[in-house]
Each structure stands twice: as C-alpha cells, then as structure tokens.
Amino acid sequence: MTTDLEKLKTRLQALRAKTIANGCTEEEALAAAAKVAELLDRHDLSMTDLEIREEQCEKSTIETNRKQRQPISSCIPAIAEYCDCKVWKEKDDKGIRYVFFGLRPSIEMAHYVYDVIAIAMHTAWVQYAVSRRIIRYGRDEKGSFLFGMAVSIAEKLTVMKAERDEANRASTGRDLVVVRHAIVESEFAKLDLNLRRGRASGKKVAAGAFEAGHAAGQSLALHRAVGEKGE
C-alpha cells in the first residue's frame, strides 16, 4: 500500500511540474483537476475501506508570501471540498498561509489543484489585459477580474465534485466521500485547534472587471489534462 501511495504521489508531482512549466488556461486547469481526481479515486477504489482507514493524515502548507488575502482565496474552500480535505488560514509576520489537512494523496492533490488554478488565473489576466490594450491598470481592476474568475472556478469545482461523487457511487456502489471524511474528521478533532470563522473583507470591486473575470470560463468545456491520454 505504501508503494502504491508513493507511486501516486510521484505521478501527481510529475503532473504538477509539467502543467506549471507549460502554463495553462482555466479550461486546462480544470481538466487537470479532473485528471488528478480520477487518479486519486482509482487508487482509493482499489483499496478496501479498512486499508483506506489505515492511511495517515498530514498537513500541506501553501505560503502566499502576502499580508493581504488574494483573489484566489475565494477558491480555497472549494479546492478543499474537491479534494476531501480540511483547510484553514494562518497569518504571521511573513504573511498568509493556507493549511490543507487530510489523507496524504488528497493534500498532494489539493496543492496541485491550487498551483494550476494560480497559473490559469495569471494567464487569463495577461490575456485580458492584452486584449483590452491595458498598459496601466489599478489594483481594483486586476483584483476584481481575478476575484470574478476565482468565484467562477470555485463554482465549477463544486459542480465537478458532485458529479464525480455521484458517478463513483453509481458505478461502484461505494461512497468514498463518507470513508474519507470519517477519517479526516476523526484525525482533525485530535488536533484540538481553536479556529475562528473568517469575515468578509468588505472590499469593493470594479463591476466590469469582475464580470469579465467571472465570464472568462463560463462557456468552457472540460477535456483531459494537457499531455494526458485516456487509459
């Protein structure tokens, strides 16, 4: 089982490196997320519930190196849900960090999905700025575009998660979500963390840029991850 986990982790790391090196669009980022979810589900479906329960929960930290929340923060809860993880935010003098907690393959997957979404958002903003011939722009315009795009991606991840779970239940009769969540909730309780619910920033957005960002991926169809062929 340990060997299988290491193989899965190695493959996820290879996919992450390849996708980030090549850059990606939102469509490609979501397709990559679907691909890694398929790999993870295939791995867990090959195991018994008891074997899954014997896996270890771990933490994976993403350092933003920013003192203020960035637009991608709107995707964080959806990424955690998509990957069957817990997530919380920490902040110190170095900036904000997000901590994903869950089974080892799940947190590796969460880190991967975060990375490809970050690349896709950067790519989309550059394309938007070039298409509008924007040479100088205010923080509100860029931030609003990226925030709108982050909201759009979060909505899609939620839909993809529901469809994926239903497909697994229909084809196998097993509910992986129930098994994973039971393990993660039990281990999370042992951490005895005192977490507070975050508050909305209250920051205003530029409506036009937000709508452009939100619309950036609304009509996209999902395909397999870049460089991946059906197996």
NORVEN-V537069 format. One line per field, one symbol per residue. ss: DSSP state (H for helix, E for strand, C for the rest). phi: phi as a letter, one per 20 degrees, with the letter a starting at -180 (. if undefined). psi: psi as a letter, one per 20 degrees, with the letter a starting at -180 (. if undefined). A space follows every 10 residues. Layout:
ss: ???
phi: ???
psi: ???
//
This chain:
ss: CHHHHHHHHH HHHHHHHHHH HHCCCHHHHH HHHHHHHHHH HHHHHCCCHH HHHCCCEEEE EEECCCCCCC CCHHHHHHHH HHCCCEEEEE EECCEEEEEE EEEHHHHHHH HHHHHHHHHH HHHHHHHHHH HCCCCCCCHH HHHHHHHHHH HHHHHHHHHH HHHHHHHHHH HHCCCHHHHH HHHHHHHHHH HCCCCCCCCC CCCCCCHHHH HHHHHCCCCC CCCCCCCCCC C
phi: .fffffffff ffffffffff fembefgfff ffffffffff fffffedegf fffefeebdc ddeelcedfd gfgfegffff fgdldebbdc bbfepecdde crfgffffff fffgffffff ffffffffff feleecbegf ffffffffff ffffffffff ffffffffff ecmddfffff ffffffffff flededffdf fmffcegfff ffffegcfdf eecfggnddf c
psi: ggggghgggg hghggggggh hirqrgghgh hhghghhggg hhghiiqrhg hgiiqqqrqp pophkqhqpr hihiighhgg ghjlrqqrpq pahiaqqpop paqghghggg ggggghgggh ggghgggggg hjlogpqrhg gghgghghhg gggggghggh gggggggggh hijqnhgggg hggggghhhh hlqnqqpqqq hjpqqogghg hgghihjhjp qprrqpjpqq .
//
